[in-house]
Amino acid sequence: MTIAKPKNIYYMLSYAYNILREGAFREVDSEDFENIHNLFAEIIALGVSNQIKRGLNREYEEYTESIGTVRGKISINNSFFGLTQKSNKLVCTFDEYTSNSPMNQVIKSTMYLLIHSDEVKPDKKIRLKSLIKYFSEVELVDPHTINWQSFQYHRNNATYRMLMNLCYLVHSGMILSDSTGKKKLSEYIDGQQMHALYERFILEYFKKHHREFGVSRPVIKWNLDEGEAGNPIIDFLPNMYTDITLQYEDRILIIDAKYYKEILSCSQYSSKGKYKSANLYQIFTYVKNMDTQGTGNVEGMLLYAKTEQNAPDDMSVLISGNRIHVKTLDLSDEWDRVTEKLELIARDFKSNDTLVRENRIAKERITKNNPRNELWQKETHS
């Protein structure tokens, strides 16, 4: 797999999380990073610095302690045992408004991990150390025990969402353990996390730069034949979730973003690689079920992140009246080249009238030359 440049990862994060294009985060744009460790150290430092200025999130946390005065609710049984031991203390359960919240624990643990990484530059470590002092009453947490789905965001802590997503990338996508069990950071983000970032980046890019398109990620319904609506098998059909769907006038382009180690699969019987059948079947199924009227106005595209594998950069084929594209995006190239490729996709899609006509002509040719269809026409007209 081709490793994306650290600077390109920053740009992708900027599209995925719009806040990175604002205010203090803009200074990241002028710096070149040797690796992603320094990139994340810089972004998290900026994010935490801004959060400290706004104020750290505080939550009520329940404590149970033996104390000399009454506070909150008295635990009768435990207090009675304590009195018999002549401790002269009551066991009380009370709430305390503290910054030792789960989200602050995640931020402190992430900064701690970066501070102790050999790959992070000393100047960035110094900056993180100065910030971690504000988390003195916050406990460290084991990354494996973090319940990322439990975080609830509201108006008072909305600024934490981006920080939590960045911390999630570090903890879930980069942490490795060596033979001694010591944690260290990988040189690149885990493929699954990069896949999600890659997909979201493309979606947000078209939303921002091409307002003329309808940009969405709809769930495609199965194009069932008339009378099949009540068929119980429908409940067992898989949902068809699209990554990116562009609509321009009466045309639709469904883009399936793929971030894989390999684009082509090779069998033991042939050294010649072929596109993975599951990917092609998936995009073809999406296109045919979206094109309910059979107009050919719906196209599909597999947009792979380029790998070191010798795979074609730009392929297109007309299948059963609908055009299917296979393209690659080189995330190790200069950013201008990356966006140039996306702009070319947008331009081709907008000026695709000739292809639509070709699709319709081809579909008519298929219908005309299909013997089974000709037989059906004879039977229906006899």
Buried (B, 14 or more C-beta within 10 A) or exposed (E): BBBBBBBBBBBBBBBBBEBBBEEEBEEBEEEEBEBBBBBBBBBBBBBBBBBEEEEBBBBEBEEEEBEEEEBBEBBEEBBEEBEEEEEEBBBBBBEBEBBBBBBBBBBBBBBBBBBEBEBBBEEBBEBBEEBBEBBEEBEEBEBEEBEEEEBEEEEEBEBBBBBBBBBBBBBBBBBEEEEEEEBBBBEBBBBEBBBBBBBBBBBBBBBEBBEEBBBEBBEBEEBEEEEEEEEEEEEEEEEBEBBBBBBBEEBBBBBBBBBBEBBBBEEEEEEEBEBBEEBBEBBBBBBBBBBEEBBBBBBBBBBBBBBEBEBEEEEEEBBBBBBBBBBBBBBBBEBEEBBEBBEEBBEBBBEBEEBBEBBBEBBEEEEEEEEEEEEEEEEEEE
